[in-house]
Amino acid sequence: MRAELYDGSGTRQEGTETRLDYELEYTPDGGVAVAADELLNLVVRAIDGALDNAGSAPISGVATSTFWHSALGLDGEGHPTTPVLYWADRRAAPAARELRGRLDELAVHRRTGCVLHSSYWPAKLLWLSRENAEAFERTERWVSPADYFYERFFGGSHVGTSMASATGLFDQNLRRWDEEMVRALPLEQVQLSRLSDEPLRGLKSEWARRWPALREVPWFPAAGDGACSNVGCGCTGSDWLALMVGTSGAMRVLWKADSVEIPDGPWCYRADEKRFVMGGALSDGGNLVGWLRNTLRLPEPEETERLLAEMKPDSHGLTFLPLLAGERGPGWADEANGTVAGLSMSNTPVEILRAAMEAVALRFALIAEIIEAASPGEKEVVATGGGLLHSPTWAGIMADALGRPVTASAVQQASSRGAALLALEKLGELEIEQAEAPLGEVYEPDPERHQVYREALSRQRRLYDAVLGAS
């Protein structure tokens, strides 16, 4: 959870950031959730810290970037009836299967940009209506976490185009709640937030006293972190491809258009009312590397990086399916788990880590093929997220697996900056397509290593088919 200041050009103001950590609750049955008021408390503390660090700097607006897809129920008095159900929560997988049996999934995808999968709202709400009927019945409205924060700060809220677009309940071209999807669920449209991209103003008295500098400034509806990341790192046209590895991973293209014909394969959401973002996402990214660091007896990070860099491509004899948190793309097998084939007594912890990093890169190669089919043309790849920017070896693996150069972004917090730029455009300060984003090192692909990874990808495909083909 971060809060910080940007100036009118979208430049991050050093020394203003407040960062607070939180942990999600994982359950053996695939649940991933967090208490809404725990997040709210962190938001409040982060804003406190950023304002303290800002001193007397005048504030012209508040922008928010938050994770897409997560759902929260509220009762008639605005109190949470459920925890925040995170996008990685897989307990709704059976409900997703049921919806696939009842609905034309291709038609749903072409309207909403979302497949029928446990990460989206339709499956989550159907599952919850049966798993916790009491909480479901008490719920009068379904919101994203940011909408709940705004509800507490202002006494009311609405949802912006960006957050609504990634629920699976939103018609991307008509820009309204999708009537067929609402009818398919035990849901009334009045239980969904009003759609609006207008900012909120006028904090409730308790917050106005606490944050007088924010009392009357516009608070813009939250935007999805993926869209914000593209904007923040400068990938704001169809000739740019953002490659992000943070906790999870994603590859996205963003462009301005009045409407879109959504192709089979990639998901498609919106950055705002005039821009679309399309791509693929992985449930495993930096979280997989973090899990391996905690699970295996790896050396210190600097030594680990040195050992990783010394290894030859695909030299460990392992085939890794990096699906420990299920699969969002490209196959959408939400009940999948991780698989490692070829383990022997000779394998070292660093070899297993390298195999995992290469496996994630190979999944991105598959996503790149899907995006190329949906959005043809040469694209410059820009890498963002702590996973890649903190490991030159992994960035080089990505370039070799993709067979194209990968340029590291020099923006420290792409999603945060992207939210600021979207708000600055609303304020009339700039156009995001004109905002410059600094770039860093370029990782060039090696043709021989690329061929090694093409063969490794074929092997990974065969393992995927063997393990998950029947599902």
Secondary structure as the mmCIF struct_conf table of DSSP 4:
data_model
#
loop_
_struct_conf.conf_type_id
_struct_conf.id
_struct_conf.beg_label_comp_id
_struct_conf.beg_label_asym_id
_struct_conf.beg_label_seq_id
_struct_conf.end_label_comp_id
_struct_conf.end_label_asym_id
_struct_conf.end_label_seq_id
STRN STRN1 ARG A 2 ALA A 3
STRN STRN2 TYR A 6 TYR A 6
TURN_TY1_P TURN_TY1_P1 GLY A 8 SER A 9
BEND BEND1 GLY A 10 GLY A 10
STRN STRN3 ARG A 12 ARG A 12
TURN_TY1_P TURN_TY1_P2 GLU A 14 GLY A 15
STRN STRN4 THR A 18 ARG A 19
HELX_LH_PP_P HELX_LH_PP_P1 LEU A 24 LEU A 24
STRN STRN5 GLU A 25 TYR A 26
TURN_TY1_P TURN_TY1_P3 PRO A 28 ASP A 29
BEND BEND2 GLY A 30 GLY A 30
STRN STRN6 VAL A 32 VAL A 34
HELX_RH_AL_P HELX_RH_AL_P1 ALA A 36 ALA A 54
TURN_TY1_P TURN_TY1_P4 GLY A 55 SER A 56
STRN STRN7 VAL A 62 VAL A 62
STRN STRN8 SER A 65 THR A 66
BEND BEND3 TRP A 68 HIS A 69
STRN STRN9 ALA A 71 ALA A 71
STRN STRN10 LEU A 72 LEU A 74
TURN_TY1_P TURN_TY1_P5 GLY A 76 GLU A 77
BEND BEND4 GLY A 78 GLY A 78
STRN STRN11 PRO A 80 PRO A 80
BEND BEND5 THR A 81 THR A 82
STRN STRN12 VAL A 84 LEU A 85
TURN_TY1_P TURN_TY1_P6 TRP A 87 ALA A 88
TURN_TY1_P TURN_TY1_P7 ARG A 91 ALA A 92
HELX_RH_AL_P HELX_RH_AL_P2 ALA A 93 ARG A 102
BEND BEND6 LEU A 103 LEU A 103
HELX_RH_AL_P HELX_RH_AL_P3 GLU A 105 THR A 112
BEND BEND7 GLY A 113 GLY A 113
BEND BEND8 LEU A 116 LEU A 116
TURN_TY1_P TURN_TY1_P8 SER A 118 SER A 119
BEND BEND9 TYR A 120 TYR A 120
HELX_RH_AL_P HELX_RH_AL_P4 TRP A 121 GLU A 131
TURN_TY1_P TURN_TY1_P9 ASN A 132 ASN A 132
HELX_RH_AL_P HELX_RH_AL_P5 ALA A 133 ARG A 138
STRN STRN13 ARG A 141 VAL A 143
HELX_RH_AL_P HELX_RH_AL_P6 PRO A 145 PHE A 154
BEND BEND10 GLY A 155 GLY A 155
STRN STRN14 VAL A 159 VAL A 159
HELX_RH_AL_P HELX_RH_AL_P7 THR A 161 SER A 165
TURN_TY1_P TURN_TY1_P10 ALA A 166 ALA A 166
BEND BEND11 THR A 167 GLY A 168
STRN STRN15 PHE A 170 ASP A 171
TURN_TY1_P TURN_TY1_P11 GLN A 172 ARG A 175
STRN STRN16 ARG A 176 TRP A 177
HELX_RH_AL_P HELX_RH_AL_P8 GLU A 179 ARG A 183
TURN_TY1_P TURN_TY1_P12 ALA A 184 PRO A 186
HELX_RH_3T_P HELX_RH_3T_P1 GLN A 189 GLN A 191
STRN STRN17 LEU A 192 LEU A 192
HELX_LH_PP_P HELX_LH_PP_P2 SER A 193 ARG A 194
STRN STRN18 LEU A 195 LEU A 195
HELX_LH_PP_P HELX_LH_PP_P3 GLU A 198 PRO A 199
STRN STRN19 LEU A 200 LEU A 200
HELX_RH_AL_P HELX_RH_AL_P9 SER A 205 ARG A 210
HELX_RH_3T_P HELX_RH_3T_P2 PRO A 212 LEU A 214
BEND BEND12 ARG A 215 VAL A 217
STRN STRN20 TRP A 219 TRP A 219
HELX_LH_PP_P HELX_LH_PP_P4 PHE A 220 ALA A 222
STRN STRN21 ALA A 223 GLY A 224
HELX_RH_AL_P HELX_RH_AL_P10 ASP A 225 GLY A 232
TURN_TY1_P TURN_TY1_P13 CYS A 233 GLY A 234
BEND BEND13 GLY A 237 GLY A 237
TURN_TY1_P TURN_TY1_P14 SER A 238 ASP A 239
STRN STRN22 TRP A 240 VAL A 245
BEND BEND14 GLY A 246 SER A 248
STRN STRN23 GLY A 249 LYS A 256
BEND BEND15 ASP A 258 ASP A 258
HELX_LH_PP_P HELX_LH_PP_P5 ILE A 262 PRO A 263
BEND BEND16 ASP A 264 PRO A 266
STRN STRN24 TRP A 267 ASP A 272
TURN_TY1_P TURN_TY1_P15 GLU A 273 LYS A 274
STRN STRN25 ARG A 275 LEU A 282
BEND BEND17 SER A 283 SER A 283
BEND BEND18 GLY A 285 GLY A 285
HELX_RH_AL_P HELX_RH_AL_P11 GLY A 286 THR A 295
BEND BEND19 LEU A 296 LEU A 296
HELX_RH_AL_P HELX_RH_AL_P12 PRO A 301 GLU A 310
BEND BEND20 MET A 311 MET A 311
HELX_LH_PP_P HELX_LH_PP_P6 LYS A 312 LYS A 312
TURN_TY1_P TURN_TY1_P16 PRO A 313 ASP A 314
BEND BEND21 HIS A 316 HIS A 316
STRN STRN26 THR A 319 LEU A 321
TURN_TY1_P TURN_TY1_P17 LEU A 324 ALA A 325
BEND BEND22 GLY A 329 GLY A 331
TURN_TY1_P TURN_TY1_P18 ASP A 334 GLU A 335
STRN STRN27 THR A 339 ALA A 341
BEND BEND23 GLY A 342 GLY A 342
TURN_TY1_P TURN_TY1_P19 MET A 345 SER A 346
HELX_RH_AL_P HELX_RH_AL_P13 PRO A 349 ALA A 374
BEND BEND24 SER A 375 SER A 375
BEND BEND25 GLY A 377 GLY A 377
STRN STRN28 GLU A 380 THR A 384
BEND BEND26 GLY A 385 GLY A 385
HELX_RH_AL_P HELX_RH_AL_P14 GLY A 386 LEU A 389
TURN_TY1_P TURN_TY1_P20 HIS A 390 HIS A 390
HELX_RH_AL_P HELX_RH_AL_P15 PRO A 392 LEU A 402
TURN_TY1_P TURN_TY1_P21 GLY A 403 GLY A 403
BEND BEND27 ARG A 404 ARG A 404
STRN STRN29 VAL A 406 SER A 409
BEND BEND28 GLN A 412 GLN A 412
HELX_RH_AL_P HELX_RH_AL_P16 ALA A 414 LYS A 426
TURN_TY1_P TURN_TY1_P22 LEU A 427 GLY A 428
BEND BEND29 GLU A 429 GLU A 429
HELX_RH_3T_P HELX_RH_3T_P3 ILE A 432 GLN A 434
STRN STRN30 LEU A 439 TYR A 443
HELX_LH_PP_P HELX_LH_PP_P7 GLU A 444 ASP A 446
HELX_RH_AL_P HELX_RH_AL_P17 PRO A 447 LEU A 468
TURN_TY1_P TURN_TY1_P23 GLY A 469 ALA A 470
#
